[in-house]
Amino acid sequence: MKKKVVLAYSGGLDTSCIVHWLRERDYEVICFMADLGQQEDMKVLKRRAFQAGASKVFIGDLKNEFIHEFIYPAIRAGAVYEDRYLLATALGRPLIAKSLVELARKEKAGFVAHGCTGKGNDQVRIELTVNILAPELKIIAPVRDWEFRSRDEEIEYLRKNKIPIEITKKKPYSLDKNLWGVSIECGVLEDPYTEPPESAFQISRAPEKAPDRPEYVEIDFKEGIPVRLNGKQFKPQGLIERLNEIGGRHGVGRSDMVENRLVGIKSREIYEAPAGWMVHIAHRELEALVLDRQTSDFKRGIAVEYGKLIYNGLWYSPLKGALDAFINTTQQRVTGKVRLKLFKGKCACVGRKSLNSLYRKELATYTEEDEFDQKMAEGFIRITGMPYLRKE
Ligand code: ARG
């Protein structure tokens, strides 16, 4: 009997070559395509997988699960990697890997395969997840092992083997896109001193080309999750897509960074996540209104850890569950409304309100309504300063 492998198939050149490469090595290749909202023509890609020699092709519509089980927890955590990356790519990988495992079990395959390179984070995320969820499965990573040294060699390989795949001409960048954002690298971006050309950006306008008038957006949160936009109820996917449109139009949500990869190298990457940043900023400002000081302070540290954990491919780790327990408690209060102002690439919070607000105007005010007993301050300061006083 042939060995069976389930391949995470993206429809690009690499994974198309992998299908044939595995067949040459006597595998039956079942392709799995994950729909995370990358807006590609899945029918065309499915045909391509068959042309390359797949025995079966499955398309998994993972959008809802991606939102509820991955994006929402990241929002509630406030997760960001190295201050600028909202983790769109990193959040998708454990879900893709989990789906590979499920399909491998259903199809009784002993192997899973992916098209990640040996220098990136994604191989680690996918393989760690597979190892944790299904240690019995063997993993094949052809791009790490095979003989091809360039795109041209891969094209030549397909041609020689009479695989009729219409190869689009070389793209100047390596892109990864889903509902939560776009990651862009390679090409001219490899010089960290070169400004990203406008053509590198996929879903946002240049801030200088954004409208000359600001636009206001209101987001309602229920327990840390965005539920309404400008007072209107949206389906989760619709809300994210609408925010991407609005934010993108105003040039909001771009990052340009040199990041530390898991495998020890630095890479220059640019990101677009208009919806992500608008939600992140709004959520942070609502938390500032409703969380007490110590919880808020502690949660900032948790957010950093949560961001690292996602980046490092440890979604299915015990630490993730432990952090979730803390985050879930804090989010019970995070219900309310935030008003954002978008203008030429900037997204600022200009208003926030909540029934759980801890803001007390009668204590903060400088008018005659002031109820703060200022005389209390003197003792407070003396006691606070006690550890620093030296005896004369
Ligand atoms: N550096 C990002 C991450 O590790 C994105 C990786 C995928 N990017 C890409 N352009 N293919 O999550």
Boltz pocket constraint, residues with backbone or C-beta under 6 A from the ligand:
constraints:
  - pocket:
      binder: B
      contacts: [[A, 87], [A, 89], [A, 90], [A, 121], [A, 122], [A, 174], [A, 175], [A, 176], [A, 183], [A, 184], [A, 185], [A, 269], [A, 311]]
      max_distance: 6.0
